[in-house]
Amino acid sequence: MAENITQKILREHLVSGEMAAGKEIAIRIDQTLTQDATGTMAYLQFEAMGVKRVKTMAVSYVDHNTLQQDFKNPDDHAYLRSIAAKYGIYFSRPGNGICHQIHLERFGIPGQTLLGSDSHTPTQGGLSMIAMGAGGLDVAFAMAGKPFKLNMPKVVNVVLTGKLPDWVSAKDVILELLRRVGVKGGVGKVFEYSGPGIETLSVPERAVITNMGAETGATTSIFPSDEITHAFLKIEQREDACRPLVADPDARYDETIEIDLSSLVPMVALPDSPGNVFPVTGKTATVTRGKGKKSWDAALDIYNRPITQVNIGSCTNSSYRDLMIVATILKGRTVHPDVSLAISPGSKQVMTGLAKNGALTDLIAAGARILESACGPCIGKGNAPSTKGVSLRTFNRNFPGRSGTKDADVYLVSPEIAAFAAITGKIVNSVEAAKELNIAYPEISLPASLSVDDNMIVPPLPEAEVEKVEIVRGPNIAPLPKNSQLPDRLVGKVLLKLGDNISTDDIQPAGKWLDFRSNVPEYSKATFSPIEEKFHEKAAALRDSGAHGFIIGGSNYGQGSSREHAGLCPMFLGIKAVIVKSFARIHLANLINFGIVPLIFANEEDYERVNQDDKVSLDISGIEADTLTLYNETRKLDIPIKPAFGSTDISTLKAGGALNLI
């Protein structure tokens, strides 16, 4: 039977289940990756399983939380280093670069499966991998050799034709897709790219598109493995890893989207969502600000709006290609006096390439601040905007407060727009700006002599040497919190009622709080703090009284980062059930893993029949039923709700979570 690329890879790795859209399947995982913001908890969970050595090829990256203001980060890094040595894991040292950029360079293999404790793991779809983000516990299970469960996604064929105009880039391709489908349009789907247009895109450009496909809610995105893939791997001295992989000529897809690359224009995602996308061709756009009942509409002047900050980098746009474009624009010019420009190269390899060809000198001479090769500002770890500042970023998310400044306006743009804005002090159309400044478009490709040096990657120790390794545990690394078994009846109250598109940044903010990623009791003090600062006190008081906490939300609840702390910390605070209109995929899995019952309204209009602080109860003894009943004691109402989990998740929920079950 003819198959598309997604079906081919999933079938090769299928362990159980039927490959029909929406049906649960389990697949074998070839590779795993973690990063330091999620990895510490993943490895604490892996230790708890009692497995002596990882069963998959695993890489531990330190790239998120590299600022070392006190002992906590260095202690966590020492823990990660010792865990890697003990359990047979590659360890990418701080300063080596961002996990997704390095994995493209050094580890990605076409046709394989990758599970990462980071929501932008689909970046590796640019190398024709089925690469998915997941919570740390799911990644820990994969490292232990267990299959990964997911619902068989629909496969959407995104047909690319034509060629991108000069000064329009891969970032504009994925922003165009987001403009069409929004932040919920990819849920339950894989975007598989095809068409003659893909032949014009390098692997780093393809990776930009698959990286930010995560913002649509997609399971993953993928490109074919072709001559362009082979050329990239040859430069990386890994051509033996290449494997041709294309869809069969008569392969079927569930949907088709066509994008003519030659018709695209520079795009921008306005505050406060990656889905607020507009072409940079007009002067104003009306966008929705805020969330739920606090939202309002605002007309924003896209053109000519003075900006205060430009940040270039992140796992989306920090490749050699992207930074060479930026260097071309900045060469011989000076950053606008009202703008702070910071650049984070994606890896040591990228930084070295820029240094060797003189581009790094051009960037520094123009006034750019060169940050280390790490995520940094993208997760709110340094380089926050000023109060009510306007920040242009080549990143993938602009959720409120994620930058570290709650009232800042954050725009998502291409490296081209970002660089022109840095020297003009305003948001401009990159095509028009290039004409005005008389800058010729450069032809950029990876140099054949690109430096390949893995001296910052520590390989796994031989099994014979691991006995002498002792795990390093600093005082900030707390024991894993335990959950109780699920009772037959949940009785308590609604602690929060939330609107649509609540992100994991809203639930469990990063930034300054990441120092406590291995200390759940401390990190739980940040739970829902962007929405209600003292939420943790209210929740803990209810928990300690013996009652149960409920959360009510709208659609696409839990979008964004894969951080499992957005399930783990609410569990610690006594949250037992979350009832919403719909869930984001990774967060839904995390709730189940930590024994929080995920439920959806049988009738979406019933969302209006329950309010914050209402006293509610839920008979959960019949958890296997198709419909349950939430009783609103305050309003004397029965509200029908449905499980958002599958039959195979029931034993996990009853046990109080996956670790309890194991």
LOVOTOR-66608 format. One line per field, with one value per residue (C-alpha): residue number from 0; residue in one letter; x, y, z negated. Coordinates in Angstrom, 1 decimal. Each point is the difference from the previous one (the first is absolute). Layout:
// residues N
i	[NUM:...]
aa	[a:...]
u	[X:...]
v	[Y:...]
w	[Z:...]
END
This chain:
// residues 662
i	[0:1:2:3:4:5:6:7:8:9:10:11:12:13:14:15:16:17:18:19:20:21:22:23:24:25:26:27:28:29:30:31:32:33:34:35:36:37:38:39:40:41:42:43:44:45:46:47:48:49:50:51:52:53:54:55:56:57:58:59:60:61:62:63:64:65:66:67:68:69:70:71:72:73:74:75:76:77:78:79:80:81:82:83:84:85:86:87:88:89:90:91:92:93:94:95:96:97:98:99:100:101:102:103:104:105:106:107:108:109:110:111:112:113:114:115:116:117:118:119:120:121:122:123:124:125:126:127:128:129:130:131:132:133:134:135:136:137:138:139:140:141:142:143:144:145:146:147:148:149:150:151:152:153:154:155:156:157:158:159:160:161:162:163:164:165:166:167:168:169:170:171:172:173:174:175:176:177:178:179:180:181:182:183:184:185:186:187:188:189:190:191:192:193:194:195:196:197:198:199:200:201:202:203:204:205:206:207:208:209:210:211:212:213:214:215:216:217:218:219:220:221:222:223:224:225:226:227:228:229:230:231:232:233:234:235:236:237:238:239:240:241:242:243:244:245:246:247:248:249:250:251:252:253:254:255:256:257:258:259:260:261:262:263:264:265:266:267:268:269:270:271:272:273:274:275:276:277:278:279:280:281:282:283:284:285:286:287:288:289:290:291:292:293:294:295:296:297:298:299:300:301:302:303:304:305:306:307:308:309:310:311:312:313:314:315:316:317:318:319:320:321:322:323:324:325:326:327:328:329:330:331:332:333:334:335:336:337:338:339:340:341:342:343:344:345:346:347:348:349:350:351:352:353:354:355:356:357:358:359:360:361:362:363:364:365:366:367:368:369:370:371:372:373:374:375:376:377:378:379:380:381:382:383:384:385:386:387:388:389:390:391:392:393:394:395:396:397:398:399:400:401:402:403:404:405:406:407:408:409:410:411:412:413:414:415:416:417:418:419:420:421:422:423:424:425:426:427:428:429:430:431:432:433:434:435:436:437:438:439:440:441:442:443:444:445:446:447:448:449:450:451:452:453:454:455:456:457:458:459:460:461:462:463:464:465:466:467:468:469:470:471:472:473:474:475:476:477:478:479:480:481:482:483:484:485:486:487:488:489:490:491:492:493:494:495:496:497:498:499:500:501:502:503:504:505:506:507:508:509:510:511:512:513:514:515:516:517:518:519:520:521:522:523:524:525:526:527:528:529:530:531:532:533:534:535:536:537:538:539:540:541:542:543:544:545:546:547:548:549:550:551:552:553:554:555:556:557:558:559:560:561:562:563:564:565:566:567:568:569:570:571:572:573:574:575:576:577:578:579:580:581:582:583:584:585:586:587:588:589:590:591:592:593:594:595:596:597:598:599:600:601:602:603:604:605:606:607:608:609:610:611:612:613:614:615:616:617:618:619:620:621:622:623:624:625:626:627:628:629:630:631:632:633:634:635:636:637:638:639:640:641:642:643:644:645:646:647:648:649:650:651:652:653:654:655:656:657:658:659:660:661]
aa	[m:a:e:n:i:t:q:k:i:l:r:e:h:l:v:s:g:e:m:a:a:g:k:e:i:a:i:r:i:d:q:t:l:t:q:d:a:t:g:t:m:a:y:l:q:f:e:a:m:g:v:k:r:v:k:t:m:a:v:s:y:v:d:h:n:t:l:q:q:d:f:k:n:p:d:d:h:a:y:l:r:s:i:a:a:k:y:g:i:y:f:s:r:p:g:n:g:i:c:h:q:i:h:l:e:r:f:g:i:p:g:q:t:l:l:g:s:d:s:h:t:p:t:q:g:g:l:s:m:i:a:m:g:a:g:g:l:d:v:a:f:a:m:a:g:k:p:f:k:l:n:m:p:k:v:v:n:v:v:l:t:g:k:l:p:d:w:v:s:a:k:d:v:i:l:e:l:l:r:r:v:g:v:k:g:g:v:g:k:v:f:e:y:s:g:p:g:i:e:t:l:s:v:p:e:r:a:v:i:t:n:m:g:a:e:t:g:a:t:t:s:i:f:p:s:d:e:i:t:h:a:f:l:k:i:e:q:r:e:d:a:c:r:p:l:v:a:d:p:d:a:r:y:d:e:t:i:e:i:d:l:s:s:l:v:p:m:v:a:l:p:d:s:p:g:n:v:f:p:v:t:g:k:t:a:t:v:t:r:g:k:g:k:k:s:w:d:a:a:l:d:i:y:n:r:p:i:t:q:v:n:i:g:s:c:t:n:s:s:y:r:d:l:m:i:v:a:t:i:l:k:g:r:t:v:h:p:d:v:s:l:a:i:s:p:g:s:k:q:v:m:t:g:l:a:k:n:g:a:l:t:d:l:i:a:a:g:a:r:i:l:e:s:a:c:g:p:c:i:g:k:g:n:a:p:s:t:k:g:v:s:l:r:t:f:n:r:n:f:p:g:r:s:g:t:k:d:a:d:v:y:l:v:s:p:e:i:a:a:f:a:a:i:t:g:k:i:v:n:s:v:e:a:a:k:e:l:n:i:a:y:p:e:i:s:l:p:a:s:l:s:v:d:d:n:m:i:v:p:p:l:p:e:a:e:v:e:k:v:e:i:v:r:g:p:n:i:a:p:l:p:k:n:s:q:l:p:d:r:l:v:g:k:v:l:l:k:l:g:d:n:i:s:t:d:d:i:q:p:a:g:k:w:l:d:f:r:s:n:v:p:e:y:s:k:a:t:f:s:p:i:e:e:k:f:h:e:k:a:a:a:l:r:d:s:g:a:h:g:f:i:i:g:g:s:n:y:g:q:g:s:s:r:e:h:a:g:l:c:p:m:f:l:g:i:k:a:v:i:v:k:s:f:a:r:i:h:l:a:n:l:i:n:f:g:i:v:p:l:i:f:a:n:e:e:d:y:e:r:v:n:q:d:d:k:v:s:l:d:i:s:g:i:e:a:d:t:l:t:l:y:n:e:t:r:k:l:d:i:p:i:k:p:a:f:g:s:t:d:i:s:t:l:k:a:g:g:a:l:n:l:i]
u	[0.0:1.3:1.1:1.1:3.3:-1.8:-1.7:3.2:1.9:-2.8:-0.6:3.7:-0.2:-3.5:-0.2:-3.7:-3.3:-1.7:1.4:-3.4:-0.4:-1.0:0.8:2.6:3.3:3.3:3.3:3.6:2.3:3.5:1.4:-0.8:1.1:-0.4:1.0:0.9:-3.4:-1.8:2.8:0.6:-3.5:0.1:3.2:-1.4:-2.9:2.3:2.0:-3.2:-0.7:3.2:1.2:3.8:0.7:-2.0:-1.4:-0.1:2.6:-0.4:1.5:-0.2:0.4:0.7:-1.3:-3.0:1.1:3.7:0.1:1.7:-0.9:0.3:0.5:-3.2:0.7:3.6:-1.3:-2.6:2.5:2.3:-2.9:-0.7:3.6:0.3:-3.3:1.2:3.2:-1.9:-2.7:1.7:-1.2:1.8:0.5:0.1:1.8:-1.2:1.2:-0.2:-3.3:-3.7:-1.3:-1.9:2.7:2.7:-2.3:-0.3:3.7:1.2:-2.7:-3.1:-0.6:-2.6:-2.7:0.5:-2.3:1.0:-1.7:1.1:-0.9:-0.4:-3.0:2.2:1.5:-1.9:2.9:1.6:-2.8:2.2:2.2:-2.9:-0.5:-3.2:1.0:-2.4:0.0:-1.2:0.1:3.1:-1.7:-0.9:3.6:1.2:-2.1:1.4:3.5:-1.0:-1.0:-3.7:-2.2:-1.5:-3.8:-1.8:-3.1:0.7:0.0:-1.6:2.6:-0.2:1.8:1.5:0.9:2.6:0.5:2.1:3.0:0.2:0.7:3.1:-0.2:-3.0:1.0:-1.0:-1.4:-2.5:-1.1:-0.9:-1.6:-2.1:-1.1:-0.8:-2.0:-2.1:-0.5:0.6:1.4:-2.6:-0.1:2.7:-1.3:-0.1:1.9:3.4:0.9:1.9:1.7:0.3:0.0:2.8:0.4:1.7:3.0:0.7:0.3:3.1:-0.2:0.4:-2.9:-2.1:0.7:-1.3:-3.3:-0.2:1.1:-2.7:-2.6:-0.3:-1.9:-2.9:-0.4:1.2:1.3:3.0:1.1:2.2:1.8:1.3:3.6:1.5:3.2:-0.2:-0.1:3.0:2.0:-0.6:1.0:3.1:1.1:-0.6:2.2:-3.0:-1.0:-0.2:-3.0:-1.9:-2.9:-2.3:-3.5:-2.9:-3.7:-1.3:-1.3:-3.6:0.2:-3.2:-0.4:-2.8:0.2:2.0:1.3:1.8:2.4:1.7:3.3:0.5:-3.2:1.0:0.8:1.8:-2.3:-0.2:-1.7:-1.4:-0.5:-1.0:-0.1:2.0:-3.4:-0.5:1.7:-0.2:1.9:2.3:-1.7:-2.6:0.1:-2.4:-1.5:-2.6:1.1:-1.5:2.0:-0.2:-1.9:-3.6:-2.1:3.0:0.6:-0.5:0.6:2.8:1.0:3.8:2.1:2.2:2.1:2.1:-0.6:3.1:1.7:2.3:1.4:0.9:1.0:1.2:0.6:-1.9:-0.5:-2.1:2.4:3.6:1.6:3.0:-2.3:-2.2:2.9:1.9:-3.1:0.1:3.7:-0.5:-2.6:2.0:3.4:1.3:-3.0:-0.9:-2.8:-2.6:0.8:-3.5:0.3:1.8:1.0:1.0:1.0:0.2:1.7:-1.6:3.1:3.8:0.2:-2.0:2.0:3.3:-1.2:-0.9:3.3:2.0:-1.6:0.0:-3.8:0.3:2.3:-2.6:-2.7:2.1:1.1:-3.7:-0.7:-1.6:0.4:1.0:-1.5:1.1:-1.4:-3.1:-3.7:0.3:-2.5:-2.4:-1.0:0.2:3.5:1.7:-0.3:-3.5:-1.6:-0.5:-3.3:-2.6:2.9:-0.5:2.2:0.5:1.1:0.8:-1.4:-3.0:-2.2:-1.2:-2.4:-0.6:2.8:2.1:2.7:0.4:-1.9:-3.8:-1.0:2.4:-1.2:1.9:-0.1:1.2:1.9:2.5:3.8:-0.3:-2.7:1.8:3.3:-1.5:-2.0:3.2:1.5:-3.1:-1.6:-3.4:-1.9:0.6:-0.7:3.3:-0.5:-0.6:2.7:2.6:-0.9:0.3:3.4:1.2:1.0:0.4:-1.5:2.8:0.1:0.8:0.8:1.8:3.7:1.4:2.8:-2.4:1.7:-1.1:1.3:-1.8:2.4:-2.9:-2.0:0.9:-0.6:-1.5:2.3:0.6:-2.2:3.0:0.8:-3.3:0.2:2.5:-2.4:-1.8:-3.1:0.5:-3.0:0.0:-2.3:-2.5:-0.8:-3.0:-1.5:-2.7:-3.4:-2.5:-3.7:-2.7:-2.2:-3.1:-3.0:-3.4:-1.4:1.6:-1.5:1.3:-0.2:1.0:3.2:0.3:-2.2:2.1:-0.6:1.3:3.7:1.3:3.7:2.4:1.7:-3.3:-0.1:3.6:2.2:3.6:2.5:1.2:-1.9:2.0:2.6:-2.6:-0.6:1.3:-1.8:-3.7:-1.1:1.8:-1.0:-3.6:0.0:0.0:-3.0:-2.5:1.8:-0.3:-3.8:-0.4:3.2:-1.0:-1.7:2.4:-1.1:-3.7:0.6:2.2:-2.5:-2.8:2.3:0.9:-3.7:-0.5:-2.0:0.9:0.8:-1.6:1.1:-2.5:1.3:-0.9:1.4:3.7:0.8:3.7:1.4:3.7:2.9:0.2:1.1:-1.6:0.2:-3.2:-1.6:2.4:-0.3:-3.8:0.0:2.2:-2.5:-3.0:-1.5:-2.0:-1.9:0.2:-3.2:0.3:-1.3:3.1:3.6:3.4:1.6:3.1:-1.6:-2.8:2.5:1.8:-3.2:-0.7:3.6:-0.4:-3.5:-2.0:-3.3:-0.4:-3.6:-1.8:-3.5:-2.5:-1.7:2.4:-2.7:0.1:3.2:-2.3:-1.7:3.0:1.9:3.1:-0.4:-3.1:-0.2:0.0:0.1:0.7:-0.8:3.1:-0.8:-1.4:3.0:-0.4:-3.3:-0.4:-1.5:0.4:-1.9:1.5:-2.4:0.2:-1.1:0.0:-2.4:-1.8:0.8:1.1:2.5:0.8:3.8:1.9:3.5:2.8:2.0:0.0:-0.9:3.7:0.5:-2.5:2.3:2.6:-2.6:-1.3:3.5:0.6:2.4:2.4:2.8:-2.4:-1.2:3.5]
v	[0.0:3.5:1.9:3.5:0.7:0.2:-3.3:-1.7:1.0:-0.7:-3.5:-0.9:0.9:-1.3:-2.1:-0.1:1.6:0.7:2.8:1.7:3.7:0.5:-3.6:-0.6:-1.4:-0.8:0.5:-0.9:3.0:0.1:3.1:2.3:3.4:2.1:3.5:1.4:1.7:-3.3:-2.6:0.1:-1.2:-2.5:-1.6:0.0:-1.9:-2.3:-0.8:-0.9:-2.7:-1.9:-0.5:-0.4:1.5:1.8:-2.2:2.8:2.4:2.9:3.5:2.3:3.7:3.0:2.9:1.6:1.2:0.8:3.2:-0.9:2.6:-2.4:-3.7:-1.4:-0.1:-1.2:-2.7:-1.1:-0.1:-2.2:-2.3:-0.3:-0.6:-2.8:-1.5:-0.1:-1.8:-2.5:-1.0:0.1:3.4:2.5:3.3:3.3:2.5:3.6:2.2:-2.7:1.4:-0.4:-3.6:0.1:1.7:-2.5:-3.0:1.0:0.3:-3.0:-2.6:0.2:-3.0:-0.1:-2.6:-0.3:1.0:2.5:0.9:3.1:1.7:3.3:1.0:1.1:-3.4:-0.1:2.1:-3.3:-0.5:2.2:-3.1:-2.3:-1.4:-0.6:2.2:0.9:2.0:-1.7:0.4:-1.1:-3.1:-1.3:0.6:-1.8:-3.0:0.1:0.0:-3.1:-1.6:0.3:0.9:3.4:0.3:2.5:0.3:-0.7:3.5:1.2:0.8:3.4:0.4:3.5:0.5:2.6:1.5:2.8:1.6:2.5:3.6:1.7:1.2:-2.4:-3.1:-3.3:1.8:1.7:-3.4:-1.3:3.3:-0.3:-3.4:1.3:2.8:-2.5:-2.7:1.8:-1.4:-2.8:-1.0:-2.7:-1.9:-3.7:0.5:-0.3:2.6:-1.9:2.3:-0.8:1.7:1.5:2.9:-2.2:-0.4:3.7:-0.3:-1.2:-2.2:3.0:1.7:-3.1:-0.2:3.5:-1.1:-3.3:1.7:2.6:-2.5:-0.8:3.3:-1.4:-2.8:-2.6:-3.3:0.7:1.1:-1.7:0.5:-2.7:-1.3:0.9:1.4:3.1:-2.1:-2.0:3.1:1.4:-3.3:-0.2:3.4:-1.2:-3.0:-2.3:-1.0:-3.7:1.0:1.1:-2.0:1.0:0.3:1.3:-0.5:-2.5:1.7:-1.0:0.5:1.2:2.9:1.1:3.6:2.2:3.5:1.8:2.8:1.9:1.1:2.6:1.8:0.3:3.4:0.8:-1.0:0.9:-1.6:2.8:-0.2:-2.2:-3.2:-1.7:-0.2:3.7:0.1:2.9:0.9:3.0:1.8:2.2:2.5:-1.4:-3.3:-0.8:-2.6:-1.6:0.7:-1.7:-3.2:-1.0:2.7:2.3:0.0:3.1:1.1:2.5:1.5:-0.1:2.0:-2.6:2.3:2.8:-1.1:0.9:-3.0:-0.4:-3.4:-2.6:-3.6:-2.4:-3.7:-2.8:-3.5:1.5:2.5:-0.4:-2.0:1.0:1.0:2.3:1.8:0.4:1.9:2.2:0.6:1.0:2.6:1.4:0.1:3.6:1.3:0.8:-1.2:2.8:1.9:-0.8:-3.8:-2.7:-2.8:-3.4:-3.0:-3.7:-2.3:-3.4:-2.1:0.1:-1.1:3.0:2.4:-1.4:0.3:3.6:0.7:-1.6:1.9:3.4:0.3:-0.1:3.1:1.7:-0.7:1.3:3.1:0.9:0.0:-3.5:-1.6:-3.6:-2.3:-3.6:-2.8:-0.7:0.5:3.0:2.8:-2.4:-1.5:3.2:-0.7:3.3:2.9:0.9:3.1:3.2:1.0:0.2:-0.6:-1.1:-3.1:-1.7:-3.6:-2.8:-2.4:-2.3:1.3:3.4:-1.0:2.8:0.3:-2.8:2.7:0.8:3.3:-0.4:3.2:-0.2:-0.4:-2.9:-0.5:-3.1:0.6:-1.4:0.7:2.4:2.2:-0.2:1.2:2.9:1.0:0.1:2.6:2.0:0.0:-1.1:-3.0:0.1:-2.1:-1.8:0.1:3.7:0.7:-1.8:2.1:3.2:-0.9:-1.5:-3.3:-2.9:-3.3:-2.5:-3.6:-1.9:-3.7:-2.0:0.0:-3.4:0.6:0.6:-0.8:-3.3:-0.4:-2.0:0.9:1.5:-3.2:-2.6:-3.5:-2.7:-1.9:-3.7:-2.2:-1.3:3.5:1.1:-1.7:2.7:2.9:1.6:2.1:3.6:1.5:3.6:1.3:1.4:-3.4:-1.2:-3.5:-0.8:1.0:-2.8:-0.1:-2.0:-2.5:1.5:-0.2:-1.0:3.5:3.4:2.7:3.6:3.2:1.8:1.8:1.7:0.6:0.8:0.9:-1.4:-0.7:-0.2:-0.8:-1.9:3.3:1.1:-3.1:-0.4:3.0:-0.4:2.9:0.6:-3.0:-2.5:-0.2:-2.1:-2.5:-2.9:1.3:-0.4:1.4:3.3:0.0:-0.5:3.5:1.3:-2.1:2.2:3.0:2.1:-0.3:0.0:0.7:-1.8:-3.0:-2.4:1.1:-0.4:-3.4:-1.3:1.1:-1.9:-3.1:0.1:0.2:-3.4:1.5:-0.2:2.7:0.4:2.2:1.1:1.2:0.7:-1.5:-1.0:-0.1:-0.6:1.2:0.8:-1.5:-3.7:0.8:-2.7:2.2:1.5:-3.4:-0.9:3.2:0.2:-3.7:1.0:2.7:-2.4:0.6:-3.2:0.9:2.5:0.5:1.9:0.3:-1.6:-0.8:0.4:-3.4:0.0:1.6:-2.5:-2.8:1.7:0.4:-3.8:-0.8:1.8:-1.3:3.2:-1.0:1.8:0.6:1.9:1.6:-2.3:3.3:2.9:2.5:-1.7:1.9:2.9:-2.1:-0.2:2.9:0.5:-0.8:-2.2:-3.1:-3.1:-3.7:-2.8:-3.7:-1.6:-3.6:-0.6:1.5:-2.5:1.5:2.1:2.8:1.2:2.6:3.0:1.2:3.8:0.2:3.8:0.3:-3.4:-1.1:-3.3:0.5:-2.9:-0.4:-2.5:-1.6:1.5:-3.1:-3.5:-3.3:-0.9:3.1:-1.0:-2.2:2.8:2.5:-2.4:-0.6:3.7:0.3:-2.0:-0.3:-1.3:-2.6:-1.1]
w	[0.0:0.9:-3.0:-0.9:-1.9:-3.4:0.5:1.2:-3.1:-2.5:1.6:-0.3:-3.7:-0.8:-3.2:-0.4:1.2:3.3:2.2:0.6:-0.8:-3.7:-1.0:-2.8:1.1:-1.7:1.8:-0.7:-0.7:1.5:-1.6:-3.0:-1.0:-3.1:-0.9:-3.4:-0.7:0.3:-0.2:-3.7:-0.8:2.9:-1.4:-3.6:1.4:2.0:-3.1:-1.8:2.5:-0.9:3.5:0.1:3.5:2.7:2.7:2.7:1.3:-2.4:-0.1:-3.0:1.0:-2.3:1.9:-1.8:-3.4:0.3:-2.1:-3.2:-2.6:-2.9:-0.7:1.4:3.7:-0.4:-2.3:2.4:2.8:-2.1:-0.7:3.8:0.7:-2.5:1.1:3.6:-1.1:-2.1:2.5:3.4:1.3:2.2:-1.8:1.8:-2.2:-0.7:2.8:2.7:1.1:0.3:0.0:3.3:1.9:-1.2:0.5:3.7:0.3:-1.9:-0.8:2.2:2.4:2.7:-0.5:-3.7:-2.9:-2.7:-3.2:-1.8:-3.2:1.9:2.1:2.9:0.5:3.4:1.3:1.0:2.5:2.2:0.1:0.8:-3.5:-1.9:-2.8:-2.8:-3.2:-3.2:-3.8:-1.8:-1.4:3.5:1.1:-3.1:0.9:3.6:-1.4:-1.9:3.3:-0.4:3.1:0.3:0.3:2.2:2.0:3.7:1.5:3.2:2.6:1.8:3.2:0.2:3.6:0.6:3.5:1.4:-1.8:-2.8:1.2:-1.2:-3.7:-0.6:-2.0:-1.5:-3.1:2.3:1.3:-3.4:-1.0:3.1:-1.1:-3.5:1.6:1.8:-2.7:-3.3:-3.2:-0.1:3.6:-0.2:-3.0:0.8:3.3:1.6:2.6:2.8:2.5:3.7:3.4:2.2:-2.5:-2.5:2.3:-0.5:-3.8:-1.9:-3.1:-2.4:1.8:-0.1:-3.7:-0.6:1.4:-1.9:-3.2:-0.1:1.3:-3.7:-0.5:2.1:-2.6:2.6:-1.1:2.2:3.5:2.5:3.3:2.4:-0.2:3.4:1.6:-2.1:-3.1:1.2:0.8:-3.6:-1.6:2.2:-1.2:-3.6:0.9:-0.7:3.5:-1.0:-2.1:3.1:1.4:2.9:-1.3:2.1:0.2:2.6:3.1:-0.7:-3.8:-1.6:-2.4:-2.3:1.1:2.4:-0.3:2.8:-0.5:2.9:-1.4:2.7:-1.1:-3.7:-1.6:-3.3:-2.9:-3.7:-3.0:-2.2:-3.7:-1.8:2.1:2.8:1.7:0.3:3.4:2.5:3.1:-0.4:2.8:-1.7:-2.9:-2.6:-1.1:-2.7:-2.4:-3.1:-3.2:-3.3:-0.8:-0.7:-1.5:-0.3:3.7:2.2:3.5:0.9:3.3:0.3:2.4:1.6:2.1:-1.6:-3.6:-2.0:-1.5:-3.0:0.4:2.7:-1.0:2.7:-0.7:-1.8:1.3:2.9:1.6:-1.2:2.9:2.0:2.9:-2.1:-1.7:3.2:1.4:-3.2:0.4:3.7:-1.1:-2.9:1.7:0.0:-1.8:-3.6:-2.2:-0.6:-3.2:-1.5:0.7:-2.0:2.3:-1.4:2.1:-1.2:2.5:-0.1:-0.5:-0.5:3.7:1.1:-2.2:1.3:3.6:-0.5:-1.6:2.8:2.8:-1.8:-0.4:-3.8:0.3:2.1:-2.5:-2.9:1.9:0.7:-3.7:-0.5:-3.4:0.5:-2.5:-0.6:2.1:-2.1:-0.2:-2.4:0.8:1.8:-3.4:-1.9:-1.3:0.4:2.5:-0.9:1.6:-1.8:-1.6:2.8:2.4:3.6:0.7:3.4:-0.3:2.5:-2.6:0.1:-2.9:-1.2:-2.7:-2.6:-2.5:1.6:0.8:-3.7:0.3:-0.5:1.8:2.9:3.6:1.7:3.7:1.8:3.3:2.4:-0.4:3.0:-1.6:-3.3:1.4:2.0:-3.1:-2.0:2.2:0.8:-3.4:1.3:1.5:3.8:3.0:0.6:3.8:0.1:-2.6:2.1:3.0:-2.0:-1.4:3.3:-1.5:2.4:-1.0:-0.9:1.1:-3.2:-0.3:-2.6:0.7:0.9:-2.5:-2.9:-3.3:-1.4:-3.6:-2.6:-2.9:-2.0:0.2:-2.6:1.3:-2.2:-2.3:0.6:-2.2:-1.7:-1.4:-1.3:-3.4:-1.1:0.9:-2.8:0.6:-1.1:-1.8:-1.1:-2.8:2.5:1.5:-2.0:-0.1:2.5:-1.3:-0.5:1.0:-1.7:1.8:1.6:-2.4:1.2:-0.6:0.4:-2.1:-0.1:1.9:3.2:-0.8:3.4:3.0:3.1:3.7:3.2:1.0:-3.5:0.4:-2.2:-0.6:-1.6:-2.1:-0.9:1.1:0.9:-0.3:-3.5:-1.3:2.1:-2.8:-1.9:2.8:-2.2:-3.2:0.5:-3.4:0.8:3.7:-0.9:-1.5:3.6:1.1:1.8:-1.4:3.2:-0.4:-3.8:-2.0:-3.2:1.7:-1.7:-3.4:0.7:1.6:-2.7:-2.7:1.8:0.4:-3.7:-0.9:1.7:2.9:3.7:2.5:3.4:2.9:2.7:3.4:3.6:3.2:0.8:-3.7:-0.7:3.4:0.3:-1.9:-0.8:-3.6:-2.2:-3.0:1.2:-1.0:-2.8:-2.0:0.1:-1.1:-3.0:-0.8:-0.1:3.4:0.9:3.1:2.9:2.1:3.2:3.6:1.5:-0.9:1.7:0.6:-2.1:-3.1:0.2:-0.3:-2.8:-2.0:0.3:-0.9:-3.3:-0.9:0.8:1.7:3.3:1.0:2.7:0.0:1.8:1.1:0.3:-1.1:-3.4:-0.5:-1.1:-2.7:-2.3:-1.5:-2.1:-3.7:0.8:-2.3:2.2:-0.2:2.4:-0.4:1.6:-0.9:3.5:1.7:2.8:1.1:3.1:-1.9:-3.6:-2.0:-1.7:-2.7:-0.6:-3.7:0.0:3.0:-0.5:3.5:1.6:2.8:2.4:0.7:2.0:-0.5:2.0:-0.6:1.6:-1.6:-0.3:-2.2:-2.7:-2.0:0.0:-1.3:-2.6:-1.3:-0.4:2.9:2.2:-2.5:-2.6:2.5:0.8]
END
